[in-house]
């Protein structure tokens, strides 16, 4: 596999976006592991001038198939960048080892999407018009899929998004293999209610718009179940002092805290809830919880957390153990392997299946092939709905402290609340 990268520490131009100079290391799959945040950001610094400088926007039909990867290399989402990149690169390596796509190798073009969506239109334009990208995977920030597809829809290039998001947005260019509110929030509330966790809820997240939109959606199926939302708080991104909101939760007498803070500082809430005694009195349903977060908590504290996910690394059913071994070998063991790696692996595998289905490799063929596509994943089939272009996938309920499966929910439809407008 060929990996092209871009460093994130270039000077900021007058428009407030990174001035971009692309670089490539031309290395094989094995040569890019193990990697860490430092390696992700600096691994290509010694390769000299940009490989693609001065070349035309598109290679011939015998050249590599270029897929752009929008990863949060800078900011405070290092663990997610590593998981995303590992899943993408493991999939590309497997495809190339099997002969590529119609005899053409996959090349991954890694770009820094930061942890803010503002730079995405420019990055998408550069990847498509300069680098000849036939499809893009990412970004991590949920709102980014909207900004990216504003350009990509007009260009006729697909974006395969594989991160947790709230749904409620469809586009001709957007295909989702990441969890929607139906997969995580709704499924988690249903499990907690049926398990007798209680009817008195408090919703706690951070400021990103997808969490606010997700919490609004979650309230609708709560009412028929007799669940009452006592309060809701959205903290600043990076907030570490949860004691005021913990006191509020205690005063309200909540029985369940539905929690959604995806970055590592979310662990501070668990530690402070334990110190106050709250952790002994409530059930924590953590939306988006995964192995990278689990590894940062005391196992006894983590065991109080329940989540839903399309994949957990401890699961021994299906091809999951083989997938975990491949990702750990790529990153460098020991390393957590989360559903973030899994869904980004699926994103690339979906593109391969789409091109094989269409019988040609192009952006238009990817879009045509992805609609209504069913493809295999390590946990079973994934189907992309032709009308809304979001995926039905198998979902499990797992408990923290090793993320062990406690219930298998089977395939759950995405129910994003939108459909793609059909041409007149």
N, C-alpha and C positions, 0 to 999 in steps of 0.2 A: 504494500500500500504506500502511496505517496502522500506525504503530509505537508501542506503549505501552511504557514502561520504568519501572524502579524503582531508585532510588539505593541504594547499599549501606552508606552511612555513617550510618544511623539509630542511635539509642541501643539498646543491648542490653537486652531486658526481663529480668524475673526468671527466666524459663525458659531464658535463654541464647540466645534466637533474636532475629533482627532484628525490631524493631517496624516494621510496614510501612505506608507511605502510597503509593498508586500515583499515577503521573504519566504523562501522555501528551503527545507533541508534535504529533500529528495530521499529521505530515509525509508527503510522498510518498517513494517509493523513492529518487529522486535526491537528496533533501534530506538523507539520512542518510549520505552518503559524502563524502569519505573519512573513516574513523574509525580511531582508535588506542585504546590503553588509556585515555588521558585522556578521549577522546571517548565511549568506551563507558560510562565511569563518571560523566561529568559532562555529557554532551551534552544532558540534559533539565533541567538545574538551573534554567534561566531560564524554564521554561514555567509556573510558578505552581502553583496548587492542582491536586489530582488530578482528572482528567477524569471518572473513574468514581465519585467519592465520592458516596455516597447513592443510587446507582442500584441497581435490582434485580439479581438474579443472572443473568438470562438475557434477551437481547434477543429481539424477535420474529423470525419466520422470514424477514423481509426485511432484517434487519440484517446486519452483517458476521459472517463466520465467524471465530471467535476461536480461535487456536492459541497455547498457552503455550510459551515457549522458556526452558528452564532452563539458564543459561549461567554459567560460573565467572568472573564479572566481577571479583571480588576474590580475592586469593591470588596464586599464582605461575604461573597458567595463562593469562596474557594472550593469548599467541599462539593458543591453542586457542579462547578465547572469540571472538576476531576471526574465525577460520576458521568456527566454528559459526554465528555470526551472519550472516556473509556468505552462506553456503550457504542458510540459511533464508530470508533476505530476498531473495536473487536469485530463488529459486523462487517466493516469494509475489508478487514483482513481475511475473514472467512470467505467472503465473496471472491476476493482476488486469488486466494488459494485454490478456489474451485474453478478458476479460469476467467473470472470477471463477468461482465455483462455483455453478451454477444461478442466475447473475445476481447473486450476493452476493460482495462483496469479502472477501479474507482480511485479517484484522488479527492481527499478531504481538504477543503480550504478553510482553515480555522481563522475566525475573526473575533475580536473582542467587542462584545455587545455591552460591556460594563454592567452595571446593575441599574441602568436607566435606559428607557427606550428611545431617547432623543436622537441617538446616532444611527438608529436602525435604517431609515430610508436611504441614507448615504451609503451605508455598508452594503445594503441589498443592491443598490445600483452598481457599486464597484464590483461586487461578486458576479453579477449577471453581465454587465456591459463590458467590463474589462477582462474578467477572468473566465467568462463563458460558462458560468454555473448553470447546470440544467435543473437543479432543485436546491432548496435550502432546508436545513434542520435547525430548530430552535425557535425563539430565544427562551431564556428562563423566566424573565419577568412576564407575567400573563398579559399585561397591557401591550407588550411589545408585538404580539401577534397581529394586533390591529394596525399599528404603525407600519410594520413590515409589509403587510399585504396591500397597503395603499399603493405602493409601488409595484409589488409583484403581480397583483391582479391585472394591472394595465400591461405589464410586460409578458403576461401569460406564463409565469413561472410558479411552480408550487412551493409552498412552505409547509413542511410537515412538523407540527408542533407536538412535543412529547412531555410537556410539563403540566403540573396541576393548574387548572384554571376554572373559571366560573361558568363557562359556556356563554350563551347569550350573544354570540357573535359568529356569523357564518360569512364566508367569502368564497368566490370561485377559486381562489388561490390557496385557501386554507384547508388543510387536512390534519385532524387531531388524533393522535394515538396516546395522549396523556389523559389522566383522570379528570373528569368533570365533576360538578357538584353531585350528580346522580351517583357517581362511583364512590366518592369519599363522604361528603357531608350527609346526604340522604341515607346512604347505606349504613353509615355509622350510627346515626340517630335511630334508625329502625332496629339495629342490633341492640343498642343500649336499652331502648325501651322494652324490647322483648325479653331482655335479660333482667329486667326489674331494677335498673339503675336509679330510677326516680323520675318525677315529672317536673321538677323545678330546675330550670336551666339558667346558666349564665354564659354568654358568648363573649369570648376574649380573643382578639387578634391584633395585628399591627395595621398600619395605615394603608397599605396598597389597596387599590380600588377593587381588585378581584375578591378580596376577603369581605369587604363591605357588601358587594353584590352577592357573594355566596351566602352570607348570613341572611340576607333578605330572602333568598330562595329557600333556605332551610326552614324558615318559619312556616311556610305554607303547609307542608305535611305534618308539622308538629301539632297544630290545632286539632285535627281529627283524632289524634292520639291522646288528647287531654294534656299535652305538654304546655307549660307556661314558661315564657322567657321573662325572667325577673329583671334582667339588665344586660347591657352590651357595652363593651369598651374596645376602642381601637387605639392602641398606643402608638407613639412615634416609632419608626423603624430604628432598631438599635436600643430601645428602652431596656434598662437593666433593673430599675427599681419598681417592682410590682407590688410593694407592700401596701400602697394606698388602695389598689384595686382588690387585693386580697382581703383587706378589711371590709370593703364594700360587699364582696362575695359572702363573707362571713355574716355580715349584718342582714343580708337578704335571705340567708338560710338556703342557698342553692344546694342541690344534691348532685348536679352534674355540671362540670365546666367543659364546654365545647371550645377547644383551644386551637388556634392556628397562628403560630409564629414559626416560620420556616427556617430562620437563621439560628445559629447556635446560642444566641443570647436568650432564646426561649427556655433553655434549661434553667436560667435564673428564676423563672417563675416556679418551676418545680421545686428547686432548692428552698426558695423562700416560703412556698406553701408548706413544705415539710417542717421548716423551722417554726411556723406559726401554728402548726397542728391541723391546718386546713386539709392537707393531703390525706389525713386519716378519716376525713368526714365527707369527702366528695369522690366521685368518679371523674377521671380525666379522659375525655375523648379528644385525641389530638389529630386533627386533619392534616394530612401530609407528613405525618411522623414517619421516619425511616431510619435505617441502620446508622447513618452518619450522625444523627441526633441521639440515637440510643447509646452510641459508644461514649458520649460525653456525660452520661448520667450514672449515678450510683445504681447498681442493678436493682436494689430494693425499691428505690424511688421509681425507676423506669417500669417496674412491674405493676405500678398503679395506672399505667397508660394503656388505653385501648385505641386501635386505629384500624382503618381499612386501606387496602392497597392492592394493586394488580400483581404484586410480587413481593415476597420476602425471601431473604437469602437462606433462611433455615429450612425452607420447604423442601422436602425430599421427593415430592410428586413430580412426575414428568421429567423434562430435561433441565429443570432448574439447577441441580447440583453441577452439571457439566457447564452450564452458563456461568455460574459463580466461579468455578475453577478457571475458566478462560479469562474472566475479567480480573481476578486476583493475579493471575500470571502476567497479565498485561500491565496492571498498575504496579504490582510488586506486593506480595503478601508479607505480613498480614494486612489486610485492608478491608474496610466495610464495603459491601456491595448492596446497593439499594435499588428500589424500583425506578429511580432516576436513570441509572445505567440501563436497566431493563427496557424502559420505554424508548430511550434513545437508540438502543440496539434495534428495537422494533421499527423505529422510523426509517432506518436505512434498509432493513429487510423488506419493509413495505414498498419502498422505491424499487428495489430489485424485482419484487414480484409484479409490480405495476409495469415495468419496462418489459419483462418477459411476457406478460399478458398482452401488451400492446404490440409486441413484435418489433419494436424499434426503440432507440434511445434518444429522447428529446424531451424538452419541457412539456410540450403539448401531449406527447405520448404518456408521460408520467401522470398528468392530470386526468387523461382519459382512463388510464389503467387503475388509478387509485379509487375511482368512483365505484362503490359496491364491491370492492376487493375483499376477499378473504385470504389470509395468509397465515402460515404457521408461526408460532412463537414458542419459547421454552415452556410456557404454561398452557399451551393449547391455542386453538384458532382465535384470530382477531379479525373482526369484520368491520370495514369502513362503510357506513351507511351512505347510499348514493344520494339521498336528499339533503342531509345536513353535513356529510363528510367528516363526522366524528365516529369514534370506534366503540363497538361493543367488545368487552373483554372480561375475562374471569377476574373476580374480586374475592379476596380473603379478608377475614377479620383476624387481627393479630394482637398479642399483648407484648408490651415492652419488656426490657430485661432479656434481650435475645430475640425479640420479635418472633415468637412462636405462634403458629396458626391455631386459632381456637374455633373458627367456623369457616366453612367454604360457602360462599354465597353464589358461586357459579357465574355464568355470563350475565352482565348487567348492561343494558342499553345506555347510551350516553345522554339522551334527553337534553340536548343543549338549549332547547327553547328557541330555535331558529332553523331556517332552511335556506339553501342557496337559491337565489332567484334564477329561474330558468329563462333562457333567451326567448323572446317573443316569436 
